[in-house]
Amino acid sequence: MHIQTHIITDLPVFDINESVKKVIRFFKENTLSHASITQKGEYVGVLSENDLDSFEKDKKIEDYRYNLETFFVRNDSNWLDVVETFARNEANLLAVLDGQNEIVGHYELSDIVGAFIDTPFFTETGAILVVAKGANDYSFSEVAQIVESNNTKIIGAFITDVRNDVVQITLKIGSSNLNDVVQTFRRYNYNILMGNKDDQFLEDLKQRSDYLDKYLNV
C-alpha cells in the first residue's frame, strides 16, 4: 500500500512565536486532535486539542512549550508504523517529516483507515480464521507453512491482540480446504478462537456427545 499518496499538504502549521489564538481557532473549526508547531521551519511538536481549555488566547504558543508532544512519522514510514503511531498517541492527525525535520504534510486517520479497508484483506473473497498461541511458541513462517501446506493461500495476516504472553493472529485465507487448515493448526497446538462454523472437529465432538448422551440414557 503506497501510503505516501495520502499525505495532505493543505493544513496549517503554526510557528511557536505565533499567538495561541490561531491554534484555538484551528481546533474550533475542525475535529482534529492535534496542531503542528514549528520553530524556524523545524518541527518541535504538536499541541493537543485536549489541552484547549487551558489555553489563554493572548499568550504565545511558546508559553505552552511544555505542553508539546513530540510524536510524528517520516515521509518514508510504512503504513504499519503510521497506524501504530496513531494508536499509541490516540491521535487522528500525524505530522509527516522529512530528513531535515521539516513538515512535508500530514496524515489523517480517516484517510489511512479508508486505505486499509481497500486492501485485499478486506476486498478479496476468503475465510477469516483467528488463532492463538504462546508469544514464544509461534512464528509467522510456521503460520504460513500451515496454511500453504494445505494448498490454501494467505490473503492477509496480522497480530490483533497480545495478552498474558498469548498472541492472537487474525488470518484471511482462501476458502478452500479450511477444515484441513484448522485441523493442522490444532496439531501444532494453536487455539482456534474463530473459524469455519462447519468445522469438522466441532461437529465430531457434537456427534460423540450425542452418542454418549444416548448411551447413558439407554
MOMORA-V581235 format. One record per residue. SS is DSSP state (a for helix, b for strand, c for the rest). PHI is phi in whole degrees, 0 to 359 (none if undefined). Layout:
BEGIN
ss: <SS:SS>
phi: <PHI:PHI>
END
This chain:
BEGIN
ss: <c:c:a:a:a:a:c:b:c:c:c:c:c:b:b:c:c:c:b:a:a:a:a:a:a:a:a:a:a:c:c:c:c:b:b:b:b:b:b:c:c:b:b:b:b:b:b:b:a:a:a:a:a:a:c:c:c:c:c:b:a:a:a:a:a:a:a:c:b:c:c:c:b:b:c:c:c:c:a:a:a:a:a:a:a:a:a:a:a:c:c:c:b:b:b:b:b:c:c:c:c:c:b:b:b:b:b:b:a:a:a:a:a:a:a:a:a:c:c:a:a:a:a:c:c:c:b:b:b:b:b:b:b:b:c:c:c:c:c:a:a:a:a:a:a:a:a:a:c:c:c:c:c:b:b:b:b:b:b:b:b:b:b:c:c:b:b:b:b:b:b:b:b:c:c:c:c:a:a:a:a:a:a:a:a:a:a:c:c:c:b:b:b:b:c:c:c:c:c:a:a:a:a:a:a:a:a:a:a:a:a:a:a:a:a:a:c:c>
phi: <none:275:292:297:291:262:290:254:237:255:267:289:238:252:281:295:268:281:287:299:307:293:292:301:297:302:292:285:266:209:246:281:276:216:235:274:237:234:224:54:86:256:296:239:150:229:263:266:298:294:266:305:295:268:282:251:297:273:267:266:300:308:293:245:305:294:275:294:260:243:285:191:230:270:288:249:294:278:293:294:295:295:298:298:293:303:293:296:253:49:243:242:217:233:284:249:249:267:292:261:61:260:283:259:160:220:253:256:303:299:292:290:298:298:293:295:295:277:283:303:305:262:268:282:288:179:246:263:226:244:236:219:200:304:301:267:248:255:207:292:294:292:302:297:296:298:293:286:292:257:56:234:265:273:273:189:202:202:282:252:195:225:212:52:63:244:261:255:241:260:242:242:229:301:282:282:58:299:298:296:298:301:297:292:301:296:295:268:66:270:272:271:270:205:195:298:297:266:314:296:299:292:294:297:299:297:297:294:295:297:296:297:298:296:297:289:261:290>
END
